[in-house]
Amino acid sequence: MVEFLPQLLTLAGVMLLACISPGPDFIAVTSHSLLGRRFGLGAALGVGAACAIWAALAVFGFGVVLSRISWAYDILRLVGAAYLVYLGLRMLHGLRHGGGVPEVTQAEVGESGRAAALWPSARRGFLVGMTNPKSAAFFGSLFVTVLPVGAPHGVYAATVAIVAGVALGWFSTLAVIFSSRSVRKVYARLRRPFDALMGAALIGLGVRLAAGR
């Protein structure tokens, strides 16, 4: 395992850079975090789980296969695009009722719903991560490029653990930052323009995903 340490460190670095790059996962986690830490951590957990699953599928070559089967890739791409547009439209629609993350109910926001808030947010974060076909292509190409052919099974297991750990670590950090009292105070003053910007960004990402390849 030690002899593969440089490759594993390279993979961790590339994964961190990919997480830092703004995209649907970033918007999903930050927008949920502004409602509270449990919401943000839930979304981070869902995104991290999706990354782990895509990484595991890439180990078996699914990502490369999916990127080469045009109709399967297109179906996943359009489903992902539709979901992003749906979230964006729900966020814009929520501006009439004071803003907020799509599908987050008052019961979840309320004191009695805090314990349950983690799982709906995790589900939404997971769906955002799993309906992004670029994840399949990214992990497939990353593993093929970084990992040597015929690496031991332990190395592949370590890569999945690294991907999950980096994703969960980064997005959990974002959740903690954006759910802090100071950030939420700023959000409270700028909620409507911020939610409008987030909703428009989600719709824009969805349209871009639908139009691209």
TIRO-2110 file (N, C-alpha, C; in Angstrom, 1 decimal):
// TIRO-2110
0.8, -1.2, 0.0, N, 1, A
0.0, 0.0, 0.0, CA, 1, A
0.9, 1.3, 0.0, C, 1, A
2.0, 1.2, 0.7, N, 2, A
2.9, 2.4, 0.8, CA, 2, A
3.4, 2.8, -0.5, C, 2, A
3.7, 1.8, -1.4, N, 3, A
4.2, 2.2, -2.7, CA, 3, A
3.2, 3.0, -3.6, C, 3, A
2.0, 2.9, -3.3, N, 4, A
0.9, 3.6, -4.0, CA, 4, A
0.6, 5.0, -3.3, C, 4, A
1.3, 5.3, -2.3, N, 5, A
1.0, 6.5, -1.5, CA, 5, A
1.0, 7.8, -2.4, C, 5, A
2.0, 8.0, -3.3, N, 6, A
2.0, 9.2, -4.2, CA, 6, A
0.8, 9.3, -5.0, C, 6, A
0.3, 8.1, -5.6, N, 7, A
-0.9, 8.2, -6.4, CA, 7, A
-2.1, 8.5, -5.6, C, 7, A
-2.2, 8.0, -4.3, N, 8, A
-3.3, 8.2, -3.5, CA, 8, A
-3.4, 9.7, -3.0, C, 8, A
-2.2, 10.3, -2.8, N, 9, A
-2.1, 11.7, -2.4, CA, 9, A
-2.5, 12.6, -3.6, C, 9, A
-2.1, 12.2, -4.8, N, 10, A
-2.5, 12.9, -6.0, CA, 10, A
-4.0, 12.9, -6.2, C, 10, A
-4.6, 11.7, -6.0, N, 11, A
-6.0, 11.6, -6.1, CA, 11, A
-6.7, 12.5, -5.1, C, 11, A
-6.2, 12.5, -3.8, N, 12, A
-6.8, 13.3, -2.8, CA, 12, A
-6.8, 14.8, -3.2, C, 12, A
-5.6, 15.2, -3.7, N, 13, A
-5.5, 16.6, -4.1, CA, 13, A
-6.4, 17.0, -5.2, C, 13, A
-6.5, 16.2, -6.2, N, 14, A
-7.4, 16.4, -7.4, CA, 14, A
-8.9, 16.4, -6.9, C, 14, A
-9.2, 15.5, -6.0, N, 15, A
-10.6, 15.5, -5.5, CA, 15, A
-10.9, 16.7, -4.7, C, 15, A
-10.0, 17.2, -3.9, N, 16, A
-10.2, 18.4, -3.2, CA, 16, A
-10.4, 19.6, -4.1, C, 16, A
-9.6, 19.7, -5.1, N, 17, A
-9.8, 20.8, -6.1, CA, 17, A
-11.1, 20.7, -6.8, C, 17, A
-11.6, 19.5, -7.1, N, 18, A
-12.9, 19.3, -7.7, CA, 18, A
-14.0, 19.8, -6.8, C, 18, A
-13.9, 19.5, -5.5, N, 19, A
-14.9, 19.9, -4.5, CA, 19, A
-14.9, 21.4, -4.4, C, 19, A
-13.8, 22.0, -4.4, N, 20, A
-13.7, 23.5, -4.2, CA, 20, A
-14.3, 24.2, -5.3, C, 20, A
-14.2, 23.6, -6.5, N, 21, A
-14.8, 24.3, -7.7, CA, 21, A
-16.3, 24.4, -7.6, C, 21, A
-16.9, 25.6, -7.7, N, 22, A
-18.3, 25.8, -7.4, CA, 22, A
-19.2, 25.0, -8.5, C, 22, A
-20.2, 24.4, -8.0, N, 23, A
-21.1, 23.7, -8.8, CA, 23, A
-22.4, 23.4, -8.1, C, 23, A
-23.2, 22.4, -8.6, N, 24, A
-24.5, 22.1, -7.9, CA, 24, A
-24.3, 21.6, -6.5, C, 24, A
-23.2, 20.8, -6.2, N, 25, A
-23.0, 20.3, -4.9, CA, 25, A
-22.8, 21.5, -3.9, C, 25, A
-22.0, 22.5, -4.3, N, 26, A
-21.7, 23.6, -3.5, CA, 26, A
-22.9, 24.4, -3.2, C, 26, A
-23.8, 24.6, -4.2, N, 27, A
-25.0, 25.4, -4.0, CA, 27, A
-26.0, 24.6, -3.1, C, 27, A
-26.0, 23.3, -3.3, N, 28, A
-26.9, 22.5, -2.4, CA, 28, A
-26.5, 22.6, -1.0, C, 28, A
-25.2, 22.5, -0.7, N, 29, A
-24.8, 22.5, 0.7, CA, 29, A
-24.9, 23.8, 1.3, C, 29, A
-24.5, 24.9, 0.6, N, 30, A
-24.5, 26.2, 1.2, CA, 30, A
-25.9, 26.7, 1.4, C, 30, A
-26.8, 26.5, 0.5, N, 31, A
-28.2, 26.9, 0.6, CA, 31, A
-28.9, 26.3, 1.8, C, 31, A
-28.6, 25.0, 2.0, N, 32, A
-29.2, 24.3, 3.2, CA, 32, A
-28.6, 24.8, 4.5, C, 32, A
-27.3, 25.0, 4.4, N, 33, A
-26.6, 25.5, 5.7, CA, 33, A
-27.1, 26.8, 6.2, C, 33, A
-27.6, 27.6, 5.3, N, 34, A
-28.1, 28.9, 5.8, CA, 34, A
-29.4, 28.8, 6.6, C, 34, A
-30.0, 27.6, 6.5, N, 35, A
-31.2, 27.3, 7.4, CA, 35, A
-30.8, 26.8, 8.7, C, 35, A
-29.6, 26.3, 8.9, N, 36, A
-29.2, 25.7, 10.1, CA, 36, A
-28.1, 24.6, 9.9, C, 36, A
-27.3, 24.3, 10.9, N, 37, A
-26.2, 23.4, 10.8, CA, 37, A
-26.7, 22.0, 10.4, C, 37, A
-27.8, 21.5, 11.0, N, 38, A
-28.2, 20.2, 10.7, CA, 38, A
-28.6, 20.1, 9.2, C, 38, A
-29.2, 21.1, 8.6, N, 39, A
-29.6, 21.0, 7.2, CA, 39, A
-28.3, 21.0, 6.4, C, 39, A
-27.3, 21.8, 6.7, N, 40, A
-26.1, 21.8, 5.9, CA, 40, A
-25.3, 20.5, 6.0, C, 40, A
-25.2, 20.0, 7.3, N, 41, A
-24.5, 18.7, 7.4, CA, 41, A
-25.2, 17.6, 6.8, C, 41, A
-26.5, 17.6, 6.8, N, 42, A
-27.3, 16.6, 6.0, CA, 42, A
-27.0, 16.6, 4.6, C, 42, A
-27.0, 17.8, 4.0, N, 43, A
-26.7, 18.0, 2.5, CA, 43, A
-25.3, 17.5, 2.3, C, 43, A
-24.4, 17.8, 3.1, N, 44, A
-23.0, 17.4, 3.0, CA, 44, A
-22.9, 15.9, 3.0, C, 44, A
-23.6, 15.3, 3.9, N, 45, A
-23.6, 13.8, 4.0, CA, 45, A
-24.1, 13.2, 2.8, C, 45, A
-25.2, 13.8, 2.2, N, 46, A
-25.7, 13.2, 1.0, CA, 46, A
-24.8, 13.3, -0.2, C, 46, A
-24.2, 14.5, -0.3, N, 47, A
-23.2, 14.7, -1.4, CA, 47, A
-22.0, 13.8, -1.3, C, 47, A
-21.5, 13.6, 0.0, N, 48, A
-20.4, 12.7, 0.2, CA, 48, A
-20.7, 11.3, -0.1, C, 48, A
-22.0, 10.9, 0.2, N, 49, A
-22.4, 9.5, -0.1, CA, 49, A
-22.5, 9.3, -1.6, C, 49, A
-23.0, 10.3, -2.3, N, 50, A
-23.0, 10.2, -3.8, CA, 50, A
-21.7, 10.1, -4.4, C, 50, A
-20.7, 10.9, -3.9, N, 51, A
-19.3, 10.8, -4.4, CA, 51, A
-18.7, 9.4, -4.2, C, 51, A
-19.0, 8.9, -3.0, N, 52, A
-18.5, 7.6, -2.7, CA, 52, A
-19.1, 6.5, -3.6, C, 52, A
-20.4, 6.6, -3.9, N, 53, A
-21.0, 5.6, -4.8, CA, 53, A
-20.4, 5.8, -6.2, C, 53, A
-20.3, 7.0, -6.7, N, 54, A
-19.7, 7.2, -8.1, CA, 54, A
-18.3, 6.7, -8.1, C, 54, A
-17.5, 6.9, -7.0, N, 55, A
-16.1, 6.4, -7.0, CA, 55, A
-16.1, 4.9, -7.0, C, 55, A
-17.0, 4.3, -6.2, N, 56, A
-17.1, 2.8, -6.2, CA, 56, A
-17.5, 2.2, -7.6, C, 56, A
-18.4, 2.9, -8.3, N, 57, A
-18.8, 2.5, -9.6, CA, 57, A
-17.6, 2.6, -10.6, C, 57, A
-16.9, 3.7, -10.4, N, 58, A
-15.7, 3.9, -11.3, CA, 58, A
-14.7, 2.9, -11.1, C, 58, A
-14.5, 2.3, -9.9, N, 59, A
-13.6, 1.3, -9.7, CA, 59, A
-13.9, 0.1, -10.6, C, 59, A
-15.1, -0.2, -10.8, N, 60, A
-15.5, -1.3, -11.7, CA, 60, A
-15.7, -0.9, -13.2, C, 60, A
-15.3, 0.4, -13.5, N, 61, A
-15.3, 0.8, -14.9, CA, 61, A
-16.6, 1.4, -15.3, C, 61, A
-17.6, 1.5, -14.4, N, 62, A
-18.9, 2.0, -14.8, CA, 62, A
-18.9, 3.4, -15.4, C, 62, A
-18.0, 4.3, -14.8, N, 63, A
-18.0, 5.6, -15.3, CA, 63, A
-17.5, 5.7, -16.7, C, 63, A
-16.5, 5.0, -17.1, N, 64, A
-16.0, 5.0, -18.4, CA, 64, A
-17.0, 4.4, -19.4, C, 64, A
-17.7, 3.3, -19.0, N, 65, A
-18.7, 2.7, -19.8, CA, 65, A
-19.9, 3.7, -20.0, C, 65, A
-20.3, 4.3, -19.0, N, 66, A
-21.4, 5.3, -19.1, CA, 66, A
-21.1, 6.4, -20.0, C, 66, A
-19.9, 6.9, -19.9, N, 67, A
-19.5, 8.1, -20.8, CA, 67, A
-19.4, 7.7, -22.2, C, 67, A
-19.3, 6.4, -22.5, N, 68, A
-19.2, 5.9, -23.9, CA, 68, A
-20.5, 5.4, -24.5, C, 68, A
-21.5, 5.2, -23.6, N, 69, A
-22.9, 4.9, -24.1, CA, 69, A
-23.7, 6.1, -24.1, C, 69, A
-23.8, 6.7, -25.3, N, 70, A
-24.4, 8.1, -25.4, CA, 70, A
-25.8, 8.2, -24.9, C, 70, A
-26.6, 7.2, -25.2, N, 71, A
-28.0, 7.3, -24.8, CA, 71, A
-28.2, 7.2, -23.2, C, 71, A
-27.4, 6.4, -22.6, N, 72, A
-27.4, 6.3, -21.1, CA, 72, A
-26.9, 7.6, -20.5, C, 72, A
-25.8, 8.1, -21.0, N, 73, A
-25.3, 9.3, -20.5, CA, 73, A
-26.3, 10.5, -20.7, C, 73, A
-26.9, 10.5, -21.8, N, 74, A
-27.9, 11.6, -22.1, CA, 74, A
-29.1, 11.5, -21.2, C, 74, A
-29.6, 10.3, -20.9, N, 75, A
-30.7, 10.2, -20.0, CA, 75, A
-30.3, 10.7, -18.6, C, 75, A
-29.2, 10.3, -18.1, N, 76, A
-28.7, 10.8, -16.8, CA, 76, A
-28.5, 12.3, -16.8, C, 76, A
-28.0, 12.8, -17.9, N, 77, A
-27.7, 14.2, -18.0, CA, 77, A
-29.0, 15.0, -18.0, C, 77, A
-30.0, 14.5, -18.7, N, 78, A
-31.3, 15.3, -18.7, CA, 78, A
-32.0, 15.1, -17.4, C, 78, A
-32.0, 14.0, -16.8, N, 79, A
-32.6, 13.9, -15.4, CA, 79, A
-31.9, 14.8, -14.5, C, 79, A
-30.6, 14.9, -14.5, N, 80, A
-29.9, 15.8, -13.6, CA, 80, A
-30.2, 17.2, -13.9, C, 80, A
-30.3, 17.6, -15.2, N, 81, A
-30.6, 18.9, -15.5, CA, 81, A
-32.0, 19.3, -15.1, C, 81, A
-33.0, 18.4, -15.3, N, 82, A
-34.3, 18.7, -14.8, CA, 82, A
-34.4, 18.8, -13.3, C, 82, A
-33.7, 18.1, -12.6, N, 83, A
-33.7, 18.2, -11.1, CA, 83, A
-33.1, 19.5, -10.7, C, 83, A
-32.1, 20.0, -11.3, N, 84, A
-31.5, 21.2, -10.9, CA, 84, A
-32.4, 22.4, -11.2, C, 84, A
-33.1, 22.3, -12.4, N, 85, A
-34.0, 23.4, -12.8, CA, 85, A
-35.2, 23.3, -11.8, C, 85, A
-35.7, 22.2, -11.4, N, 86, A
-36.8, 22.0, -10.5, CA, 86, A
-36.4, 22.7, -9.2, C, 86, A
-35.2, 22.4, -8.6, N, 87, A
-34.8, 23.0, -7.4, CA, 87, A
-34.7, 24.5, -7.5, C, 87, A
-34.2, 25.0, -8.6, N, 88, A
-34.1, 26.5, -8.9, CA, 88, A
-35.4, 27.1, -8.9, C, 88, A
-36.4, 26.5, -9.6, N, 89, A
-37.7, 27.1, -9.7, CA, 89, A
-38.4, 27.1, -8.3, C, 89, A
-38.2, 26.0, -7.6, N, 90, A
-38.8, 25.9, -6.2, CA, 90, A
-38.2, 27.0, -5.3, C, 90, A
-36.9, 27.3, -5.5, N, 91, A
-36.3, 28.4, -4.7, CA, 91, A
-36.9, 29.7, -5.1, C, 91, A
-37.0, 30.0, -6.4, N, 92, A
-37.6, 31.2, -6.8, CA, 92, A
-39.0, 31.4, -6.4, C, 92, A
-39.8, 30.3, -6.5, N, 93, A
-41.2, 30.3, -6.0, CA, 93, A
-41.3, 30.6, -4.5, C, 93, A
-40.3, 30.1, -3.8, N, 94, A
-40.3, 30.3, -2.3, CA, 94, A
-40.1, 31.8, -2.0, C, 94, A
-39.6, 32.6, -2.9, N, 95, A
-39.4, 34.0, -2.6, CA, 95, A
-40.8, 34.7, -2.2, C, 95, A
-41.9, 34.2, -2.7, N, 96, A
-43.2, 34.7, -2.4, CA, 96, A
-43.6, 34.5, -1.0, C, 96, A
-42.9, 33.4, -0.4, N, 97, A
-43.3, 33.0, 1.0, CA, 97, A
-42.1, 33.2, 1.9, C, 97, A
-41.2, 34.2, 1.6, N, 98, A
-40.1, 34.5, 2.5, CA, 98, A
-38.8, 33.8, 2.2, C, 98, A
-38.8, 33.1, 1.1, N, 99, A
-37.5, 32.4, 0.7, CA, 99, A
-37.3, 31.1, 1.4, C, 99, A
-36.2, 30.5, 1.1, N, 100, A
-35.8, 29.2, 1.8, CA, 100, A
-35.5, 28.2, 0.8, C, 100, A
-34.9, 27.1, 1.3, N, 101, A
-34.5, 26.0, 0.4, CA, 101, A
-35.7, 25.2, -0.1, C, 101, A
-35.7, 24.8, -1.3, N, 102, A
-36.8, 24.0, -1.8, CA, 102, A
-37.2, 22.8, -1.0, C, 102, A
-38.5, 22.7, -0.8, N, 103, A
-39.0, 21.5, -0.1, CA, 103, A
-38.7, 21.4, 1.4, C, 103, A
-38.1, 22.4, 2.0, N, 104, A
-37.9, 22.4, 3.4, CA, 104, A
-39.1, 22.9, 4.1, C, 104, A
-39.7, 22.1, 4.9, N, 105, A
-41.0, 22.4, 5.5, CA, 105, A
-40.8, 23.1, 6.8, C, 105, A
-41.9, 23.8, 7.3, N, 106, A
-41.8, 24.5, 8.6, CA, 106, A
-41.6, 23.5, 9.7, C, 106, A
-42.1, 22.3, 9.6, N, 107, A
-41.9, 21.3, 10.6, CA, 107, A
-40.5, 20.9, 10.7, C, 107, A
-39.8, 20.9, 9.6, N, 108, A
-38.3, 20.5, 9.7, CA, 108, A
-37.5, 21.7, 10.3, C, 108, A
-38.0, 22.9, 10.0, N, 109, A
-37.2, 24.1, 10.5, CA, 109, A
-37.5, 24.2, 12.0, C, 109, A
-38.7, 23.8, 12.4, N, 110, A
-39.1, 24.0, 13.8, CA, 110, A
-38.3, 23.2, 14.8, C, 110, A
-38.5, 23.6, 16.1, N, 111, A
-37.7, 23.0, 17.1, CA, 111, A
-37.9, 21.5, 17.2, C, 111, A
-39.2, 21.0, 17.0, N, 112, A
-39.4, 19.6, 17.1, CA, 112, A
-38.9, 18.8, 15.9, C, 112, A
-38.6, 19.5, 14.8, N, 113, A
-38.2, 18.8, 13.6, CA, 113, A
-36.7, 18.8, 13.4, C, 113, A
-35.9, 19.3, 14.3, N, 114, A
-34.5, 19.4, 14.1, CA, 114, A
-33.8, 18.1, 13.9, C, 114, A
-34.2, 17.1, 14.7, N, 115, A
-33.6, 15.8, 14.6, CA, 115, A
-33.8, 15.2, 13.3, C, 115, A
-35.0, 15.4, 12.7, N, 116, A
-35.4, 14.8, 11.4, CA, 116, A
-34.9, 15.6, 10.2, C, 116, A
-34.4, 16.8, 10.5, N, 117, A
-34.0, 17.7, 9.4, CA, 117, A
-32.8, 17.2, 8.6, C, 117, A
-32.0, 16.4, 9.3, N, 118, A
-30.7, 15.8, 8.7, CA, 118, A
-31.1, 15.0, 7.5, C, 118, A
-32.1, 14.2, 7.5, N, 119, A
-32.3, 13.2, 6.5, CA, 119, A
-33.0, 13.7, 5.2, C, 119, A
-34.0, 14.6, 5.3, N, 120, A
-34.4, 15.2, 4.1, CA, 120, A
-33.4, 16.0, 3.3, C, 120, A
-32.5, 16.7, 4.1, N, 121, A
-31.4, 17.5, 3.5, CA, 121, A
-30.4, 16.5, 2.8, C, 121, A
-30.1, 15.4, 3.5, N, 122, A
-29.2, 14.4, 3.0, CA, 122, A
-29.8, 13.8, 1.7, C, 122, A
-31.0, 13.6, 1.7, N, 123, A
-31.7, 13.0, 0.4, CA, 123, A
-31.5, 14.0, -0.7, C, 123, A
-31.7, 15.3, -0.5, N, 124, A
-31.6, 16.2, -1.6, CA, 124, A
-30.2, 16.4, -2.0, C, 124, A
-29.2, 16.4, -1.1, N, 125, A
-27.8, 16.4, -1.4, CA, 125, A
-27.4, 15.2, -2.2, C, 125, A
-27.9, 14.1, -1.8, N, 126, A
-27.6, 12.8, -2.5, CA, 126, A
-28.1, 12.8, -3.9, C, 126, A
-29.3, 13.3, -4.1, N, 127, A
-29.9, 13.3, -5.5, CA, 127, A
-29.2, 14.3, -6.4, C, 127, A
-28.7, 15.4, -5.8, N, 128, A
-28.0, 16.4, -6.6, CA, 128, A
-26.7, 15.7, -7.1, C, 128, A
-26.0, 15.0, -6.2, N, 129, A
-24.7, 14.3, -6.5, CA, 129, A
-24.9, 13.2, -7.5, C, 129, A
-25.9, 12.4, -7.3, N, 130, A
-26.1, 11.2, -8.1, CA, 130, A
-26.6, 11.5, -9.5, C, 130, A
-27.3, 12.7, -9.7, N, 131, A
-27.9, 13.0, -11.0, CA, 131, A
-26.9, 13.9, -11.8, C, 131, A
-25.7, 14.0, -11.4, N, 132, A
-24.7, 14.7, -12.1, CA, 132, A
-23.8, 13.7, -13.0, C, 132, A
-24.1, 13.6, -14.3, N, 133, A
-23.3, 12.6, -15.1, CA, 133, A
-21.8, 13.0, -15.2, C, 133, A
-21.5, 14.2, -15.0, N, 134, A
-20.1, 14.6, -15.0, CA, 134, A
-19.3, 13.9, -13.9, C, 134, A
-19.9, 13.5, -12.8, N, 135, A
-19.3, 12.8, -11.8, CA, 135, A
-18.8, 11.4, -12.3, C, 135, A
-19.6, 10.8, -13.1, N, 136, A
-19.2, 9.5, -13.7, CA, 136, A
-18.0, 9.6, -14.5, C, 136, A
-18.0, 10.6, -15.4, N, 137, A
-16.8, 10.8, -16.3, CA, 137, A
-15.6, 11.3, -15.5, C, 137, A
-15.8, 12.1, -14.5, N, 138, A
-14.7, 12.6, -13.7, CA, 138, A
-14.0, 11.5, -13.0, C, 138, A
-14.7, 10.7, -12.2, N, 139, A
-14.1, 9.6, -11.5, CA, 139, A
-13.5, 8.5, -12.4, C, 139, A
-14.2, 8.3, -13.5, N, 140, A
-13.7, 7.3, -14.4, CA, 140, A
-12.4, 7.7, -15.0, C, 140, A
-12.3, 8.9, -15.5, N, 141, A
-11.0, 9.4, -16.0, CA, 141, A
-9.9, 9.6, -15.0, C, 141, A
-10.3, 10.0, -13.8, N, 142, A
-9.4, 10.2, -12.7, CA, 142, A
-8.7, 8.9, -12.3, C, 142, A
-9.5, 7.9, -12.1, N, 143, A
-8.9, 6.6, -11.7, CA, 143, A
-8.1, 6.0, -12.8, C, 143, A
-8.5, 6.1, -14.0, N, 144, A
-7.7, 5.5, -15.1, CA, 144, A
-6.4, 6.3, -15.2, C, 144, A
-6.4, 7.6, -15.0, N, 145, A
-5.2, 8.4, -15.2, CA, 145, A
-4.2, 8.2, -14.0, C, 145, A
-4.7, 8.2, -12.8, N, 146, A
-3.9, 8.2, -11.6, CA, 146, A
-3.5, 6.8, -11.1, C, 146, A
-4.4, 5.9, -11.1, N, 147, A
-4.1, 4.6, -10.6, CA, 147, A
-3.5, 3.6, -11.6, C, 147, A
-2.5, 2.9, -11.2, N, 148, A
-1.9, 1.9, -12.2, CA, 148, A
-2.8, 0.8, -12.5, C, 148, A
-2.7, 0.2, -13.6, N, 149, A
-3.5, -1.0, -14.0, CA, 149, A
-3.1, -2.2, -13.1, C, 149, A
-4.1, -2.9, -12.7, N, 150, A
-3.8, -4.1, -11.8, CA, 150, A
-3.4, -3.8, -10.4, C, 150, A
-3.8, -2.6, -9.9, N, 151, A
-3.5, -2.3, -8.5, CA, 151, A
-4.3, -3.2, -7.6, C, 151, A
-3.7, -3.5, -6.4, N, 152, A
-4.4, -4.4, -5.4, CA, 152, A
-5.8, -3.8, -5.1, C, 152, A
-6.6, -4.8, -4.6, N, 153, A
-8.0, -4.4, -4.2, CA, 153, A
-8.0, -3.4, -3.1, C, 153, A
-7.0, -3.5, -2.2, N, 154, A
-6.9, -2.5, -1.1, CA, 154, A
-6.7, -1.1, -1.5, C, 154, A
-6.0, -0.9, -2.7, N, 155, A
-5.7, 0.4, -3.2, CA, 155, A
-7.1, 1.0, -3.7, C, 155, A
-7.8, 0.2, -4.4, N, 156, A
-9.1, 0.7, -4.9, CA, 156, A
-10.1, 1.0, -3.7, C, 156, A
-10.0, 0.2, -2.7, N, 157, A
-10.9, 0.5, -1.5, CA, 157, A
-10.4, 1.8, -0.9, C, 157, A
-9.1, 2.0, -0.8, N, 158, A
-8.6, 3.2, -0.2, CA, 158, A
-9.0, 4.4, -1.1, C, 158, A
-9.0, 4.3, -2.4, N, 159, A
-9.5, 5.4, -3.2, CA, 159, A
-10.9, 5.8, -2.9, C, 159, A
-11.8, 4.9, -2.8, N, 160, A
-13.2, 5.2, -2.5, CA, 160, A
-13.3, 5.9, -1.1, C, 160, A
-12.5, 5.4, -0.1, N, 161, A
-12.5, 6.0, 1.2, CA, 161, A
-11.9, 7.4, 1.2, C, 161, A
-10.9, 7.6, 0.3, N, 162, A
-10.3, 9.0, 0.2, CA, 162, A
-11.3, 9.9, -0.4, C, 162, A
-12.0, 9.5, -1.5, N, 163, A
-13.0, 10.3, -2.1, CA, 163, A
-14.1, 10.7, -1.2, C, 163, A
-14.6, 9.7, -0.4, N, 164, A
-15.7, 10.0, 0.5, CA, 164, A
-15.2, 10.9, 1.6, C, 164, A
-14.0, 10.7, 2.1, N, 165, A
-13.5, 11.5, 3.2, CA, 165, A
-13.2, 12.9, 2.8, C, 165, A
-12.6, 13.1, 1.6, N, 166, A
-12.4, 14.5, 1.1, CA, 166, A
-13.7, 15.2, 0.9, C, 166, A
-14.6, 14.6, 0.2, N, 167, A
-15.9, 15.2, -0.1, CA, 167, A
-16.7, 15.6, 1.2, C, 167, A
-16.7, 14.6, 2.1, N, 168, A
-17.5, 14.9, 3.4, CA, 168, A
-16.8, 15.9, 4.2, C, 168, A
-15.4, 15.9, 4.2, N, 169, A
-14.7, 16.8, 5.0, CA, 169, A
-14.9, 18.3, 4.5, C, 169, A
-14.8, 18.4, 3.1, N, 170, A
-14.9, 19.8, 2.6, CA, 170, A
-16.3, 20.3, 2.7, C, 170, A
-17.3, 19.5, 2.3, N, 171, A
-18.7, 20.0, 2.4, CA, 171, A
-19.2, 20.2, 3.8, C, 171, A
-18.7, 19.4, 4.7, N, 172, A
-19.0, 19.6, 6.1, CA, 172, A
-18.4, 20.9, 6.6, C, 172, A
-17.2, 21.2, 6.2, N, 173, A
-16.6, 22.5, 6.6, CA, 173, A
-17.4, 23.7, 6.0, C, 173, A
-17.9, 23.5, 4.8, N, 174, A
-18.8, 24.6, 4.2, CA, 174, A
-20.0, 24.7, 5.0, C, 174, A
-20.6, 23.6, 5.5, N, 175, A
-21.8, 23.6, 6.2, CA, 175, A
-21.6, 24.3, 7.6, C, 175, A
-20.5, 24.1, 8.2, N, 176, A
-20.2, 24.8, 9.5, CA, 176, A
-20.0, 26.3, 9.3, C, 176, A
-19.3, 26.6, 8.2, N, 177, A
-19.1, 28.0, 7.9, CA, 177, A
-20.4, 28.8, 7.6, C, 177, A
-21.1, 28.2, 6.7, N, 178, A
-22.3, 28.9, 6.2, CA, 178, A
-23.5, 28.9, 7.2, C, 178, A
-23.4, 28.0, 8.2, N, 179, A
-24.4, 27.9, 9.2, CA, 179, A
-24.0, 28.7, 10.5, C, 179, A
-22.9, 29.4, 10.4, N, 180, A
-22.4, 30.2, 11.6, CA, 180, A
-23.4, 31.4, 11.8, C, 180, A
-23.4, 31.9, 13.0, N, 181, A
-24.3, 33.0, 13.3, CA, 181, A
-24.0, 34.2, 12.5, C, 181, A
-22.8, 34.5, 12.3, N, 182, A
-22.4, 35.8, 11.5, CA, 182, A
-22.9, 35.7, 10.1, C, 182, A
-22.7, 34.5, 9.4, N, 183, A
-23.1, 34.3, 8.1, CA, 183, A
-24.6, 34.4, 8.0, C, 183, A
-25.3, 33.7, 8.9, N, 184, A
-26.7, 33.7, 8.8, CA, 184, A
-27.4, 35.0, 9.1, C, 184, A
-26.7, 35.9, 9.9, N, 185, A
-27.2, 37.3, 10.1, CA, 185, A
-27.1, 38.0, 8.8, C, 185, A
-26.0, 37.9, 8.0, N, 186, A
-25.9, 38.5, 6.7, CA, 186, A
-27.0, 38.0, 5.8, C, 186, A
-27.2, 36.7, 5.8, N, 187, A
-28.2, 36.0, 5.0, CA, 187, A
-29.6, 36.6, 5.3, C, 187, A
-29.9, 36.8, 6.6, N, 188, A
-31.2, 37.3, 7.0, CA, 188, A
-31.5, 38.6, 6.4, C, 188, A
-30.5, 39.4, 6.2, N, 189, A
-30.7, 40.8, 5.7, CA, 189, A
-30.8, 40.7, 4.1, C, 189, A
-30.1, 39.7, 3.5, N, 190, A
-30.1, 39.7, 2.1, CA, 190, A
-30.7, 38.4, 1.5, C, 190, A
-31.7, 37.9, 2.3, N, 191, A
-32.3, 36.6, 1.9, CA, 191, A
-32.9, 36.6, 0.5, C, 191, A
-33.7, 37.6, 0.2, N, 192, A
-34.4, 37.6, -1.1, CA, 192, A
-33.5, 37.7, -2.3, C, 192, A
-32.5, 38.6, -2.3, N, 193, A
-31.6, 38.6, -3.5, CA, 193, A
-30.7, 37.4, -3.5, C, 193, A
-30.3, 36.9, -2.3, N, 194, A
-29.5, 35.7, -2.2, CA, 194, A
-30.2, 34.5, -2.8, C, 194, A
-31.4, 34.3, -2.3, N, 195, A
-32.2, 33.1, -2.8, CA, 195, A
-32.5, 33.3, -4.3, C, 195, A
-32.7, 34.5, -4.8, N, 196, A
-32.9, 34.7, -6.2, CA, 196, A
-31.7, 34.3, -7.0, C, 196, A
-30.5, 34.7, -6.5, N, 197, A
-29.3, 34.4, -7.1, CA, 197, A
-29.0, 32.9, -7.1, C, 197, A
-29.3, 32.2, -6.0, N, 198, A
-29.1, 30.8, -5.9, CA, 198, A
-30.1, 30.0, -6.9, C, 198, A
-31.3, 30.5, -6.9, N, 199, A
-32.3, 29.8, -7.8, CA, 199, A
-31.9, 30.0, -9.2, C, 199, A
-31.5, 31.2, -9.6, N, 200, A
-31.1, 31.4, -11.0, CA, 200, A
-29.8, 30.6, -11.3, C, 200, A
-28.9, 30.5, -10.3, N, 201, A
-27.7, 29.7, -10.6, CA, 201, A
-28.1, 28.2, -10.8, C, 201, A
-29.0, 27.7, -10.0, N, 202, A
-29.4, 26.3, -10.2, CA, 202, A
-30.0, 26.1, -11.6, C, 202, A
-30.9, 27.0, -12.0, N, 203, A
-31.6, 26.9, -13.3, CA, 203, A
-30.5, 27.0, -14.4, C, 203, A
-29.6, 27.9, -14.2, N, 204, A
-28.5, 28.1, -15.2, CA, 204, A
-27.6, 26.8, -15.3, C, 204, A
-27.3, 26.2, -14.2, N, 205, A
-26.5, 25.0, -14.2, CA, 205, A
-27.3, 23.9, -14.9, C, 205, A
-28.6, 23.8, -14.6, N, 206, A
-29.5, 22.8, -15.2, CA, 206, A
-29.6, 23.0, -16.7, C, 206, A
-29.8, 24.2, -17.2, N, 207, A
-29.8, 24.5, -18.6, CA, 207, A
-28.5, 24.2, -19.3, C, 207, A
-27.4, 24.5, -18.6, N, 208, A
-26.1, 24.3, -19.2, CA, 208, A
-25.8, 22.8, -19.3, C, 208, A
-26.2, 22.0, -18.3, N, 209, A
-26.1, 20.6, -18.3, CA, 209, A
-26.9, 19.9, -19.4, C, 209, A
-28.1, 20.4, -19.6, N, 210, A
-29.0, 19.9, -20.6, CA, 210, A
-28.5, 20.2, -22.0, C, 210, A
-27.9, 21.3, -22.2, N, 211, A
-27.4, 21.7, -23.5, CA, 211, A
-26.0, 21.1, -23.8, C, 211, A
-25.3, 20.7, -22.8, N, 212, A
-23.9, 20.3, -23.0, CA, 212, A
-23.9, 18.8, -23.2, C, 212, A
-22.6, 18.3, -23.3, N, 213, A
-22.3, 16.9, -23.5, CA, 213, A
-21.2, 16.4, -22.6, C, 213, A
END
